[in-house]
Amino acid sequence: MAASFANTQVSGKVATRQVAQGRVAPFRATGVRKAAGAQTSSSLFAGVSVPQRVFAMGGARSVSRAVQTVFAMRDGAVLEGRKLRVAVIGGGPSGACAAETLAKGGVETYLIERKLDNCKPCGGAIPLCMVEEFDLPMEIIDRKVTKMKMISPSNREVDVGKTLSETEWIGMCRREVFDDYLRNRAQKLGANIVNGLFMRSEQQGSDGPFTIHYTSYADGSKMGVPATMEVDIIIGADGANSRVAKEIDAGEYDYAIAFQERIRIPDDKMKYYENLAEMYVGDDVSPDFYGWVFPKYDHVAVGTGTVVNKTAIKQYQQATRDRAKVKTEGGKIIRVEAHPIPEHPRPRRCKGRVALVGDAAGYVTKCSGEGIYFAAKSGRMCAEAIVEGSANGTKMAGEDAIRVYLDKWDRKYWATYKVLDILQKVFYRSNPAREAFVELCEDSYVQKMTFDSYLYKTVVPGNPLDDVKLLVRTVSSLIRSNALRSANSNSVDVSFGSKANSERVATA
Ligand SMILES: Cc1cc2nc3c(=O)[nH]c(=O)nc-3n(C[C@H](O)[C@H](O)[C@H](O)COP(=O)(O)OP(=O)(O)OC[C@H]3O[C@@H](n4cnc5c(N)ncnc54)[C@H](O)[C@@H]3O)c2cc1C
């Protein structure tokens, strides 16, 4: 980690000068030491062609008016002697990829991350296409999963990696390694990495710069010191509990709570999970999601999630562990973690010169709970739109540029989110439906289509004849599962809300 702290000091020194009886905005020095190749403004007025004598003008009103004029810069205005300044809040995959693209594109970039050795609670599974698209080195990929077992409520196991070729796999990473690599790469390309906790921001009028207030940890203390910086655009990449989203009233989203335990298991048991991941479905492990055992570097991650009955998450976790008991026996829990997973995009993802990306925007797919690729991709797409809209950081850019990213995003991924949403509603709603789902997974055609769309993030055109066969199989499986469901309706145990939960606990 030492390397990532090099060149990233923020002094926290705030040169604030109240002007003329507090009637105008203060001037601040950012005090950010830049990474090689990056440019830094030393004050709000750096690079803006304002005669210095303006500050000497007498009377609060004249100064105030002069300052207001300087603050406001409409989109498209040429920036003289300085570059566009963008702060990216959050250094996960979305923030790091946004920062990298901005810095490469000539924008003065600040990536503010509260914890540079953050270990985001995450399964760490990434699709194959991400490796090439984001030029990821093999050292940051711990395991290549080539086999996957879907396990039904009645413990019927179906192997779903059969159609993978020798060169196809799912990558498994540790997020502390993965995120660190992406941030360091952004820094090498010119982004300024700031170890700080974003607190709030304020904008000087709708066309003016933002003052960002954050707690700087550059001095190495845990408490940190208050600091500010000024930028033209903010990208909120600060995850599911985004403060940036709250600031722009982005609206709430439904979220799942996901729980995960990292378990170090004996070597012979680890051998079984060497290149194998398991997914468990059933009311016991989750009423609306799945439980998983994913192989990590030298341990397995066992977890589950739910939206509809969050208070029962530990009970679902216990059930997931029970189902995998024989295969993980003798294991030692080395880490317990929990985190929200957004269920759908926020109602608002942009306001003026503020944009949201990744989990902050709500880009996790239903059914699979996949978010790393979409976070990195949205960060990159948002940054590309800003680089283009600002002519490589030479012009002011804002909402129009950000909306280009949102339009492209929605066109590219709307259908993916919708299909996975429908699949979750159809197949995760009852145990008979889950049995039908696992049964369908046995079909080679289903496996090929599923893996191709997961690994390559493209909707692969199918074979019309196989599509019809698949439709018939799906419908008949669902009819069968519905019949079973009605027959068992008196005994089906689906829990919604804490009452059902407490009843379950009481009878456990
Ligand atoms: C248990 C679990 C398992 C998962 N498994 C998978 C999986 O296997 N595969 C997959 O694709 N997805 C998985 N996901 C989803 C995935 O983790 C997220 O979609 C992904 O991390 C989103 O990336 P992000 O950059 O948008 O946000 P995050 O990764 O959450 O990064 C946000 C960053 O912002 C920083 N931050 C937050 N607030 C502030 C602040 N105020 N100031 C400064 N910094 C701040 C945080 O420290 C963090 O580094 C899982 C999620 C959970 C909870």
The ligand as an SDF file (V2000), in Angstrom:
LIG
                    3D

 53 58  0  0  0  0  0  0  0  0999 V2000
  -21.7450   -9.2540   -0.1290 C   0  0  0  0  0  0  0  0  0  0  0  0
  -21.6760   -8.7460   -1.5480 C   0  0  0  0  0  0  0  0  0  0  0  0
  -21.2360   -9.5840   -2.5650 C   0  0  0  0  0  0  0  0  0  0  0  0
  -21.1170   -9.1070   -3.8720 C   0  0  0  0  0  0  0  0  0  0  0  0
  -20.6100   -9.9390   -4.8190 N   0  0  0  0  0  0  0  0  0  0  0  0
  -20.4150   -9.4760   -6.0690 C   0  0  0  0  0  0  0  0  0  0  0  0
  -19.7830  -10.2960   -7.0460 C   0  0  0  0  0  0  0  0  0  0  0  0
  -19.3570  -11.4190   -6.7810 O   0  0  0  0  0  0  0  0  0  0  0  0
  -19.6320   -9.7870   -8.2950 N   0  0  0  0  0  0  0  0  0  0  0  0
  -20.0630   -8.5350   -8.6390 C   0  0  0  0  0  0  0  0  0  0  0  0
  -19.9170   -8.1330   -9.7970 O   0  0  0  0  0  0  0  0  0  0  0  0
  -20.6380   -7.7360   -7.7230 N   0  0  0  0  0  0  0  0  0  0  0  0
  -20.8130   -8.1520   -6.4490 C   0  0  0  0  0  0  0  0  0  0  0  0
  -21.3550   -7.3240   -5.5080 N   0  0  0  0  0  0  0  0  0  0  0  0
  -21.6870   -5.9370   -5.8900 C   0  0  0  0  0  0  0  0  0  0  0  0
  -20.4060   -5.0730   -5.9560 C   0  0  0  0  0  0  0  0  0  0  0  0
  -19.6980   -5.2140   -4.7470 O   0  0  0  0  0  0  0  0  0  0  0  0
  -20.7330   -3.5930   -6.1930 C   0  0  0  0  0  0  0  0  0  0  0  0
  -21.6770   -3.4840   -7.2240 O   0  0  0  0  0  0  0  0  0  0  0  0
  -19.4860   -2.7860   -6.5650 C   0  0  0  0  0  0  0  0  0  0  0  0
  -18.5580   -2.7980   -5.5120 O   0  0  0  0  0  0  0  0  0  0  0  0
  -19.8440   -1.3330   -6.8730 C   0  0  0  0  0  0  0  0  0  0  0  0
  -18.6710   -0.5840   -7.0850 O   0  0  0  0  0  0  0  0  0  0  0  0
  -18.6620    0.9880   -6.8030 P   0  0  0  0  0  0  0  0  0  0  0  0
  -17.3240    1.4880   -7.1880 O   0  0  0  0  0  0  0  0  0  0  0  0
  -19.8390    1.6340   -7.4240 O   0  0  0  0  0  0  0  0  0  0  0  0
  -18.8910    1.1340   -5.2290 O   0  0  0  0  0  0  0  0  0  0  0  0
  -18.0230    0.5340   -4.0490 P   0  0  0  0  0  0  0  0  0  0  0  0
  -17.2690   -0.6300   -4.4680 O   0  0  0  0  0  0  0  0  0  0  0  0
  -18.9580    0.4080   -2.8950 O   0  0  0  0  0  0  0  0  0  0  0  0
  -16.9580    1.6920   -3.7560 O   0  0  0  0  0  0  0  0  0  0  0  0
  -17.3230    2.8830   -3.1260 C   0  0  0  0  0  0  0  0  0  0  0  0
  -16.0540    3.4880   -2.5520 C   0  0  0  0  0  0  0  0  0  0  0  0
  -16.3800    4.7850   -2.0540 O   0  0  0  0  0  0  0  0  0  0  0  0
  -15.7430    4.9770   -0.8070 C   0  0  0  0  0  0  0  0  0  0  0  0
  -16.5520    5.9480   -0.0900 N   0  0  0  0  0  0  0  0  0  0  0  0
  -17.8210    5.8110    0.3460 C   0  0  0  0  0  0  0  0  0  0  0  0
  -18.2360    6.9470    0.9370 N   0  0  0  0  0  0  0  0  0  0  0  0
  -17.2020    7.8190    0.8590 C   0  0  0  0  0  0  0  0  0  0  0  0
  -17.0220    9.1740    1.2880 C   0  0  0  0  0  0  0  0  0  0  0  0
  -18.0000    9.8540    1.9340 N   0  0  0  0  0  0  0  0  0  0  0  0
  -15.8290    9.7740    1.0500 N   0  0  0  0  0  0  0  0  0  0  0  0
  -14.8310    9.1010    0.4180 C   0  0  0  0  0  0  0  0  0  0  0  0
  -14.9450    7.8250   -0.0100 N   0  0  0  0  0  0  0  0  0  0  0  0
  -16.1280    7.2030    0.2000 C   0  0  0  0  0  0  0  0  0  0  0  0
  -15.7310    3.5770   -0.1710 C   0  0  0  0  0  0  0  0  0  0  0  0
  -14.7060    3.4680    0.7930 O   0  0  0  0  0  0  0  0  0  0  0  0
  -15.5050    2.6860   -1.3780 C   0  0  0  0  0  0  0  0  0  0  0  0
  -14.1340    2.4350   -1.6070 O   0  0  0  0  0  0  0  0  0  0  0  0
  -21.4960   -7.7720   -4.1860 C   0  0  0  0  0  0  0  0  0  0  0  0
  -21.9590   -6.9320   -3.1800 C   0  0  0  0  0  0  0  0  0  0  0  0
  -22.0440   -7.3990   -1.8620 C   0  0  0  0  0  0  0  0  0  0  0  0
  -22.5170   -6.4560   -0.7840 C   0  0  0  0  0  0  0  0  0  0  0  0
  1  2  1  0
  2  3  1  0
  2 52  2  0
  3  4  2  0
  4  5  1  0
  4 50  1  0
  5  6  2  0
  6  7  1  0
  6 13  1  0
  7  8  2  0
  7  9  1  0
  9 10  1  0
 10 11  2  0
 10 12  1  0
 12 13  2  0
 13 14  1  0
 14 15  1  0
 14 50  1  0
 15 16  1  0
 16 17  1  0
 16 18  1  0
 18 19  1  0
 18 20  1  0
 20 21  1  0
 20 22  1  0
 22 23  1  0
 23 24  1  0
 24 25  2  0
 24 26  1  0
 24 27  1  0
 27 28  1  0
 28 29  2  0
 28 30  1  0
 28 31  1  0
 31 32  1  0
 32 33  1  0
 33 34  1  0
 33 48  1  0
 34 35  1  0
 35 36  1  0
 35 46  1  0
 36 37  1  0
 36 45  1  0
 37 38  2  0
 38 39  1  0
 39 40  1  0
 39 45  2  0
 40 41  1  0
 40 42  2  0
 42 43  1  0
 43 44  2  0
 44 45  1  0
 46 47  1  0
 46 48  1  0
 48 49  1  0
 50 51  2  0
 51 52  1  0
 52 53  1  0
M  END
$$$$
